[in-house]
Structure formats: C-alpha cells, structure tokens
Amino acid sequence: MVRHVCSSVDELLADATDRRPFFTTDSKSGSEFERVTIGGEPHIVKYVHVDDDWTMRTYGDIGPRPLLVWQAGLMDLAPDLIEHGTVGVAGGLGRHGWGAAILMRDLSDAMVPPGDDAIPIEHHLRFLDHLAGVSARAWGWRDDVGLLPYGQRWYMFDDRMVDAERDLGFPAIVPKIAGDGWERFAQRAPADVRAVIDELKHDCAPLVTALRTTPSTFLHGDLKLGNMGALADGRTVLIDWSYPGEGPVCHDLTWYLALNAARLPMSKDDSIEVLRTALVRHGIDVDGWWERQVALCLLGGLVQFGWEKAFGADSEFDWWCDRARHAVSFL
C-alpha cells in the first residue's frame, strides 16, 4: 500500500482550525509542534527537517524517513496491535524540500504519563508482546524503501555526532550531555569494557557483521515510554516513527530496556525472557540465534547509551558492562 503525501502544509491542514504552537517536554530533538483542531477533534502536527533536528543531522535524514515509512504503509503492519495516530503527511518542506509535516490524532490521554513511577505490569507485558507481534509479521523484511540503514543505528551517539553538534554550538541539549557522559564513561567503565566500546564507537562493522548472521525484521527504532501508550481496546500506542528500518528485534528490545530502565516493573533479564516467549507465541522459532542476538544487541546498547548509563547507579551501570563483556565472544 502506498499512501498519498500532501504537497504542502496548506493541503494537509485544509480542514484545520484553531492552530497554535504546542510544546512537549519529552521531545529533545529540536523539532517544532503545533496543535490544531480538525472536525472538532484535537490533532498534533510535528514539523521535521534536518536543519532543526539533531537526530536527523546525525543520521543524514533528508528523506525524511517519517514521511517514507508513512508513504510505504509500514506503520500499518499490525493495526490490531498498534495505533500510530498518523492521519496525513506533507512533504517537500523547507530548505531543498528535505522537510515534512506529520499530522497525528492527539493521543495524549492514552500515552504513558511522565514521571518516575514504574509502569503497570500489564502495560509492560503488552508492550513486549506487541513488539513481538509486529516483528513476527515483518519477519525477514528487507528494506526497499530507503529507511535507516541497518548499521547506522549504532553511530547515533558517537564522538563524531558530539563534535559536529559542538561545532554548531550545541543547539540541542542531548548531544552536550552525551559528550559529558562519554567522558564519565571513560573514567568509570572497566578497562576491558571501555576498550571494546571505544573500538565499536569508532567502527561498529564487527557488531553489524555479527548481527547480520541473525534474523532481521522491521523496527520502529525508538521504543521509549514517551512514544508509547495503552488504549482501552488493548492496543499499544506507538508514535514518533523517526528511526524505522531493517534490523534485529533485540535492538528495539535493548532500546526499550535502556531508556526505560527506571520505570520497568520487572528486571531486565525477566523482560528479555518475556520477549523470547512472546516471539515463540507469535510463531517465531528462536532456536539457534536468540542468545547471540540478545548478547550482541545488549553490547550495542552500551555503544549507544554508555554515556547515559555512566550517570546512573552502580547496579545499572555494572549490568550493562557485564552484558557487554559477555557479548565479546559472539563478535
């Protein structure tokens, strides 16, 4: 299915009223938002362009990929499991036509509320089950759309990104925090773990080559709780499709465990087992590859988020370092 892409914001918002700027504290990318009313119902517009969004600069996203994934119909792989809320997209915006406007229903009431409390166990189990369900329906998928390249995911927070954003004066706060975090990581991580992470940050080809020996699927790419919610009908809300593409399901699992660690209602090890069981329930044979992919993706998680873990408690930091050390034998 190929969806229509509007040629302008005027076309996209032809029926909109009461347009006003909108700010969300969870967004750290630099993109702008607008709240509009269409047919009496509230909607949100997200404007994306490489000039404004540091993550798009890092990934060289001039597609832009949120437009491409919508146009290709990939958001609708599992409509009985996932509500993405997107109702329209306009392309060709901004400098060189590299930007887009993403029109979404306002799903605020269903989103995971901000805070530090653990999420309900039933929501946690649902999120993992639906990750397994979507992955199973796209099992073996290969990217012919032009989404985020497989190996590029692990370079998001590397030193080159920090240096590039520093040269721009750090217009967004996250790259600066990442730079400070990597300095802390260098001081805090065990020497053997630090050496492995430093090598992979510079060149993640060994990690990517090893992961390529395991199955791939379609990834959302950013399973943080700020992008997720639970509808009363049992479906999962999943918004902000900025890093979609081909990759290992355990990458999305690792991202979920890393960014949501403080709010998980069960241990990371138990959560990993929940996903394995869910994949089997959805018809995926996990024999022969599961342990390898989990280990490698957890190592990749420290390549991506070692800077963030370096600010955390010893128990959290040590868990990730231990998993990275274990994964070296799979490279």
Secondary structure by P-SEA (a helix, b strand, c coil): cbbbbbcccccccccccbbbbbbbcccccbbbbbbbbcccbbbbbbbbcccccaaaaaaccccaaaaaaaaaccccccccccccccccccccccccccbbbbbbccccccccccccccccaaaaaaaaaaaaaaaaaaccccccccccccccccccccaaaaaaaaaaccccaaaaaaaaaaaaaaacccaaaaaaaaaaaacaaaaaaaaaaccccccccccccccccccccbbbbbccccccccccaaaaaaaaaacccccccccaaaaaaaaaaaaaaacccccccaaaaaaaaaaaaaaccaaaaaaccaaaaaaaaaaaaaacccc
